Amino acid sequence: MAPPLLRGMVQRKLQKDIFQAIGLGLVFGSVWKFGYADPKRRQYEAFYKNYDAEKVAKELEATAEAE
């Protein structure tokens, strides 16, 4: 039975962990970007495409005066 190879064990483990962390970060970062951030941005763009702030302000003034 061969003795365990202790020399360089920490460096090998650390290198493996760093590559895994970078890989998982890229995967989950892209999932967040394409699964949450981009659809949310498109929703905001669709809402503000036809949004008329002056019309909404007039409606709010009208409801405030009615009360």
N, CA, C and O atoms as a Tinker XYZ file with bonds, in Angstrom:
   268  protein
     1  N      0.850000   -1.178000    0.000000    73     2
     2  CA     0.000000    0.000000    0.000000    64     1     3
     3  C      0.893000    1.237000    0.000000    63     2     4     5
     4  O      1.810000    1.358000    0.812000    81     3
     5  N      0.608000    2.150000   -0.924000    73     3     6
     6  CA     1.417000    3.355000   -1.060000    64     5     7
     7  C      1.001000    4.377000    0.005000    63     6     8     9
     8  O     -0.172000    4.476000    0.366000    81     7
     9  N      1.989000    5.133000    0.498000    73     7    10
    10  CA     1.644000    6.164000    1.491000    64     9    11
    11  C      0.851000    7.301000    0.829000    63    10    12    13
    12  O      0.988000    7.530000   -0.372000    81    11
    13  N      0.038000    8.000000    1.592000    73    11    14
    14  CA    -0.735000    9.100000    1.014000    64    13    15
    15  C      0.180000   10.221000    0.541000    63    14    16    17
    16  O      1.215000   10.495000    1.149000    81    15
    17  N     -0.215000   10.861000   -0.546000    73    15    18
    18  CA     0.584000   11.944000   -1.103000    64    17    19
    19  C      0.154000   13.257000   -0.445000    63    18    20    21
    20  O     -0.838000   13.866000   -0.849000    81    19
    21  N      0.888000   13.677000    0.545000    73    19    22
    22  CA     0.530000   14.885000    1.278000    64    21    23
    23  C      1.152000   16.136000    0.661000    63    22    24    25
    24  O      0.656000   17.246000    0.855000    81    23
    25  N      2.237000   15.947000   -0.079000    73    23    26
    26  CA     2.910000   17.093000   -0.654000    64    25    27
    27  C      2.055000   17.695000   -1.768000    63    26    28    29
    28  O      1.727000   17.015000   -2.740000    81    27
    29  N      1.698000   18.960000   -1.625000    73    27    30
    30  CA     0.914000   19.638000   -2.643000    64    29    31
    31  C     -0.584000   19.382000   -2.547000    63    30    32    33
    32  O     -1.343000   19.809000   -3.417000    81    31
    33  N     -1.012000   18.690000   -1.498000    73    31    34
    34  CA    -2.426000   18.358000   -1.390000    64    33    35
    35  C     -3.288000   19.626000   -1.239000    63    34    36    37
    36  O     -4.350000   19.731000   -1.854000    81    35
    37  N     -2.835000   20.568000   -0.434000    73    35    38
    38  CA    -3.603000   21.792000   -0.211000    64    37    39
    39  C     -3.689000   22.607000   -1.505000    63    38    40    41
    40  O     -4.745000   23.154000   -1.824000    81    39
    41  N     -2.595000   22.689000   -2.241000    73    39    42
    42  CA    -2.605000   23.445000   -3.479000    64    41    43
    43  C     -3.552000   22.823000   -4.505000    63    42    44    45
    44  O     -4.292000   23.537000   -5.182000    81    43
    45  N     -3.530000   21.489000   -4.620000    73    43    46
    46  CA    -4.428000   20.816000   -5.566000    64    45    47
    47  C     -5.884000   21.036000   -5.172000    63    46    48    49
    48  O     -6.724000   21.330000   -6.023000    81    47
    49  N     -6.180000   20.895000   -3.892000    73    47    50
    50  CA    -7.547000   21.078000   -3.410000    64    49    51
    51  C     -7.994000   22.524000   -3.610000    63    50    52    53
    52  O     -9.124000   22.770000   -4.030000    81    51
    53  N     -7.126000   23.467000   -3.316000    73    51    54
    54  CA    -7.463000   24.878000   -3.476000    64    53    55
    55  C     -7.694000   25.223000   -4.945000    63    54    56    57
    56  O     -8.634000   25.950000   -5.266000    81    55
    57  N     -6.865000   24.721000   -5.823000    73    55    58
    58  CA    -7.029000   24.978000   -7.251000    64    57    59
    59  C     -8.358000   24.407000   -7.744000    63    58    60    61
    60  O     -9.071000   25.058000   -8.507000    81    59
    61  N     -8.684000   23.207000   -7.314000    73    59    62
    62  CA    -9.951000   22.585000   -7.706000    64    61    63
    63  C    -11.123000   23.407000   -7.182000    63    62    64    65
    64  O    -12.084000   23.640000   -7.916000    81    63
    65  N    -11.064000   23.843000   -5.946000    73    63    66
    66  CA   -12.144000   24.625000   -5.357000    64    65    67
    67  C    -12.311000   25.976000   -6.047000    63    66    68    69
    68  O    -13.436000   26.440000   -6.235000    81    67
    69  N    -11.213000   26.603000   -6.423000    73    67    70
    70  CA   -11.291000   27.894000   -7.112000    64    69    71
    71  C    -11.949000   27.729000   -8.479000    63    70    72    73
    72  O    -12.804000   28.532000   -8.852000    81    71
    73  N    -11.560000   26.697000   -9.230000    73    71    74
    74  CA   -12.178000   26.470000  -10.535000    64    73    75
    75  C    -13.665000   26.144000  -10.400000    63    74    76    77
    76  O    -14.473000   26.589000  -11.215000    81    75
    77  N    -14.027000   25.378000   -9.384000    73    75    78
    78  CA   -15.436000   25.081000   -9.164000    64    77    79
    79  C    -16.208000   26.343000   -8.805000    63    78    80    81
    80  O    -17.323000   26.538000   -9.291000    81    79
    81  N    -15.644000   27.194000   -7.974000    73    79    82
    82  CA   -16.317000   28.431000   -7.579000    64    81    83
    83  C    -16.508000   29.357000   -8.779000    63    82    84    85
    84  O    -17.566000   29.967000   -8.933000    81    83
    85  N    -15.486000   29.463000   -9.624000    73    83    86
    86  CA   -15.609000   30.298000  -10.816000    64    85    87
    87  C    -16.674000   29.727000  -11.757000    63    86    88    89
    88  O    -17.493000   30.470000  -12.296000    81    87
    89  N    -16.659000   28.431000  -11.947000    73    87    90
    90  CA   -17.643000   27.794000  -12.819000    64    89    91
    91  C    -19.063000   27.973000  -12.302000    63    90    92    93
    92  O    -19.961000   28.330000  -13.066000    81    91
    93  N    -19.273000   27.730000  -11.019000    73    91    94
    94  CA   -20.608000   27.899000  -10.443000    64    93    95
    95  C    -21.037000   29.362000  -10.469000    63    94    96    97
    96  O    -22.209000   29.664000  -10.696000    81    95
    97  N    -20.105000   30.255000  -10.239000    73    95    98
    98  CA   -20.433000   31.679000  -10.301000    64    97    99
    99  C    -20.875000   32.093000  -11.689000    63    98   100   101
   100  O    -21.830000   32.856000  -11.831000    81    99
   101  N    -20.201000   31.608000  -12.705000    73    99   102
   102  CA   -20.594000   31.917000  -14.080000    64   101   103
   103  C    -21.959000   31.323000  -14.415000    63   102   104   105
   104  O    -22.790000   31.977000  -15.045000    81   103
   105  N    -22.183000   30.085000  -13.990000    73   103   106
   106  CA   -23.453000   29.430000  -14.291000    64   105   107
   107  C    -24.611000   30.154000  -13.604000    63   106   108   109
   108  O    -25.591000   30.513000  -14.257000    81   107
   109  N    -24.505000   30.368000  -12.301000    73   107   110
   110  CA   -25.608000   30.986000  -11.582000    64   109   111
   111  C    -25.736000   32.472000  -11.897000    63   110   112   113
   112  O    -26.834000   33.024000  -11.827000    81   111
   113  N    -24.640000   33.119000  -12.241000    73   111   114
   114  CA   -24.722000   34.511000  -12.679000    64   113   115
   115  C    -25.486000   34.637000  -13.982000    63   114   116   117
   116  O    -26.299000   35.547000  -14.142000    81   115
   117  N    -25.230000   33.733000  -14.912000    73   115   118
   118  CA   -25.961000   33.779000  -16.179000    64   117   119
   119  C    -27.420000   33.373000  -15.983000    63   118   120   121
   120  O    -28.300000   33.913000  -16.652000    81   119
   121  N    -27.692000   32.434000  -15.081000    73   119   122
   122  CA   -29.084000   32.072000  -14.785000    64   121   123
   123  C    -29.821000   33.271000  -14.220000    63   122   124   125
   124  O    -30.960000   33.531000  -14.608000    81   123
   125  N    -29.197000   34.006000  -13.311000    73   123   126
   126  CA   -29.845000   35.175000  -12.727000    64   125   127
   127  C    -30.073000   36.256000  -13.786000    63   126   128   129
   128  O    -31.141000   36.865000  -13.850000    81   127
   129  N    -29.045000   36.485000  -14.617000    73   127   130
   130  CA   -29.167000   37.538000  -15.630000    64   129   131
   131  C    -30.269000   37.223000  -16.633000    63   130   132   133
   132  O    -31.143000   38.054000  -16.877000    81   131
   133  N    -30.230000   36.022000  -17.216000    73   131   134
   134  CA   -31.179000   35.688000  -18.269000    64   133   135
   135  C    -32.521000   35.215000  -17.729000    63   134   136   137
   136  O    -33.522000   35.267000  -18.444000    81   135
   137  N    -32.564000   34.758000  -16.487000    73   135   138
   138  CA   -33.819000   34.263000  -15.921000    64   137   139
   139  C    -34.569000   35.277000  -15.096000    63   138   140   141
   140  O    -35.779000   35.139000  -14.919000    81   139
   141  N    -33.888000   36.312000  -14.575000    73   139   142
   142  CA   -34.557000   37.299000  -13.729000    64   141   143
   143  C    -34.350000   38.734000  -14.218000    63   142   144   145
   144  O    -35.322000   39.459000  -14.434000    81   143
   145  N    -33.121000   39.139000  -14.391000    73   143   146
   146  CA   -32.830000   40.550000  -14.657000    64   145   147
   147  C    -33.333000   40.996000  -16.030000    63   146   148   149
   148  O    -33.967000   42.046000  -16.133000    81   147
   149  N    -33.070000   40.234000  -17.071000    73   147   150
   150  CA   -33.507000   40.631000  -18.416000    64   149   151
   151  C    -35.033000   40.638000  -18.558000    63   150   152   153
   152  O    -35.573000   41.589000  -19.123000    81   151
   153  N    -35.757000   39.608000  -18.063000    73   151   154
   154  CA   -37.221000   39.696000  -18.148000    64   153   155
   155  C    -37.792000   40.870000  -17.355000    63   154   156   157
   156  O    -38.767000   41.490000  -17.779000    81   155
   157  N    -37.193000   41.174000  -16.216000    73   155   158
   158  CA   -37.656000   42.307000  -15.410000    64   157   159
   159  C    -37.425000   43.618000  -16.165000    63   158   160   161
   160  O    -38.287000   44.498000  -16.160000    81   159
   161  N    -36.279000   43.748000  -16.804000    73   159   162
   162  CA   -35.979000   44.941000  -17.580000    64   161   163
   163  C    -36.960000   45.091000  -18.736000    63   162   164   165
   164  O    -37.412000   46.198000  -19.028000    81   163
   165  N    -37.292000   43.975000  -19.399000    73   163   166
   166  CA   -38.260000   44.033000  -20.501000    64   165   167
   167  C    -39.646000   44.446000  -20.009000    63   166   168   169
   168  O    -40.367000   45.153000  -20.713000    81   167
   169  N    -40.026000   44.010000  -18.801000    73   167   170
   170  CA   -41.314000   44.419000  -18.231000    64   169   171
   171  C    -41.337000   45.922000  -17.990000    63   170   172   173
   172  O    -42.320000   46.588000  -18.316000    81   171
   173  N    -40.270000   46.456000  -17.426000    73   171   174
   174  CA   -40.192000   47.901000  -17.207000    64   173   175
   175  C    -40.251000   48.658000  -18.531000    63   174   176   177
   176  O    -40.945000   49.670000  -18.629000    81   175
   177  N    -39.538000   48.189000  -19.541000    73   175   178
   178  CA   -39.548000   48.854000  -20.839000    64   177   179
   179  C    -40.945000   48.828000  -21.450000    63   178   180   181
   180  O    -41.381000   49.823000  -22.028000    81   179
   181  N    -41.655000   47.707000  -21.331000    73   179   182
   182  CA   -42.999000   47.602000  -21.887000    64   181   183
   183  C    -43.958000   48.528000  -21.148000    63   182   184   185
   184  O    -44.839000   49.127000  -21.765000    81   183
   185  N    -43.795000   48.650000  -19.839000    73   183   186
   186  CA   -44.678000   49.516000  -19.062000    64   185   187
   187  C    -44.465000   50.984000  -19.418000    63   186   188   189
   188  O    -45.429000   51.722000  -19.621000    81   187
   189  N    -43.228000   51.401000  -19.491000    73   187   190
   190  CA   -42.938000   52.813000  -19.726000    64   189   191
   191  C    -42.987000   53.200000  -21.207000    63   190   192   193
   192  O    -42.822000   54.375000  -21.536000    81   191
   193  N    -43.210000   52.238000  -22.103000    73   191   194
   194  CA   -43.306000   52.553000  -23.523000    64   193   195
   195  C    -44.512000   53.460000  -23.791000    63   194   196   197
   196  O    -44.417000   54.402000  -24.577000    81   195
   197  N    -45.631000   53.177000  -23.146000    73   195   198
   198  CA   -46.857000   53.943000  -23.366000    64   197   199
   199  C    -47.278000   54.723000  -22.127000    63   198   200   201
   200  O    -48.428000   55.152000  -22.037000    81   199
   201  N    -46.391000   54.913000  -21.187000    73   199   202
   202  CA   -46.711000   55.579000  -19.929000    64   201   203
   203  C    -46.741000   57.089000  -20.127000    63   202   204   205
   204  O    -45.806000   57.679000  -20.670000    81   203
   205  N    -47.829000   57.700000  -19.678000    73   203   206
   206  CA   -47.977000   59.147000  -19.778000    64   205   207
   207  C    -48.032000   59.706000  -18.356000    63   206   208   209
   208  O    -49.058000   59.596000  -17.685000    81   207
   209  N    -46.954000   60.292000  -17.906000    73   207   210
   210  CA   -46.860000   60.780000  -16.533000    64   209   211
   211  C    -47.819000   61.937000  -16.281000    63   210   212   213
   212  O    -48.372000   62.050000  -15.187000    81   211
   213  N    -48.023000   62.795000  -17.273000    73   211   214
   214  CA   -48.922000   63.926000  -17.088000    64   213   215
   215  C    -50.364000   63.455000  -16.907000    63   214   216   217
   216  O    -51.106000   64.015000  -16.099000    81   215
   217  N    -50.755000   62.441000  -17.647000    73   215   218
   218  CA   -52.104000   61.891000  -17.524000    64   217   219
   219  C    -52.316000   61.312000  -16.126000    63   218   220   221
   220  O    -53.360000   61.536000  -15.513000    81   219
   221  N    -51.347000   60.581000  -15.629000    73   219   222
   222  CA   -51.449000   59.990000  -14.298000    64   221   223
   223  C    -51.485000   61.081000  -13.234000    63   222   224   225
   224  O    -52.224000   60.964000  -12.256000    81   223
   225  N    -50.702000   62.131000  -13.411000    73   223   226
   226  CA   -50.704000   63.235000  -12.449000    64   225   227
   227  C    -52.065000   63.918000  -12.423000    63   226   228   229
   228  O    -52.560000   64.255000  -11.348000    81   227
   229  N    -52.673000   64.126000  -13.574000    73   227   230
   230  CA   -54.001000   64.737000  -13.626000    64   229   231
   231  C    -55.045000   63.850000  -12.964000    63   230   232   233
   232  O    -55.930000   64.349000  -12.271000    81   231
   233  N    -54.951000   62.541000  -13.171000    73   231   234
   234  CA   -55.882000   61.612000  -12.524000    64   233   235
   235  C    -55.718000   61.645000  -11.010000    63   234   236   237
   236  O    -56.708000   61.599000  -10.279000    81   235
   237  N    -54.489000   61.723000  -10.538000    73   235   238
   238  CA   -54.259000   61.792000   -9.101000    64   237   239
   239  C    -54.796000   63.093000   -8.515000    63   238   240   241
   240  O    -55.359000   63.092000   -7.420000    81   239
   241  N    -54.628000   64.187000   -9.223000    73   239   242
   242  CA   -55.173000   65.464000   -8.765000    64   241   243
   243  C    -56.694000   65.427000   -8.721000    63   242   244   245
   244  O    -57.314000   65.958000   -7.800000    81   243
   245  N    -57.279000   64.801000   -9.718000    73   243   246
   246  CA   -58.746000   64.701000   -9.765000    64   245   247
   247  C    -59.279000   63.869000   -8.613000    63   246   248   249
   248  O    -60.299000   64.219000   -8.020000    81   247
   249  N    -58.605000   62.769000   -8.283000    73   247   250
   250  CA   -59.068000   61.953000   -7.166000    64   249   251
   251  C    -58.829000   62.651000   -5.839000    63   250   252   253
   252  O    -59.610000   62.484000   -4.902000    81   251
   253  N    -57.748000   63.440000   -5.747000    73   251   254
   254  CA   -57.482000   64.174000   -4.510000    64   253   255
   255  C    -58.510000   65.272000   -4.304000    63   254   256   257
   256  O    -58.907000   65.536000   -3.169000    81   255
   257  N    -58.948000   65.914000   -5.374000    73   255   258
   258  CA   -59.959000   66.960000   -5.275000    64   257   259
   259  C    -61.315000   66.389000   -4.948000    63   258   260   261
   260  O    -62.113000   67.043000   -4.277000    81   259
   261  N    -61.601000   65.169000   -5.408000    73   259   262
   262  CA   -62.892000   64.550000   -5.168000    64   261   263
   263  C    -63.050000   64.143000   -3.710000    63   262   264   265
   264  O    -64.172000   64.039000   -3.214000    81   263
   265  N    -61.979000   63.923000   -3.046000    73   263   266
   266  CA   -62.048000   63.496000   -1.638000    64   265   267
   267  C    -62.253000   64.686000   -0.808000    63   266   268
   268  O    -62.343000   64.577000    0.415000    81   267
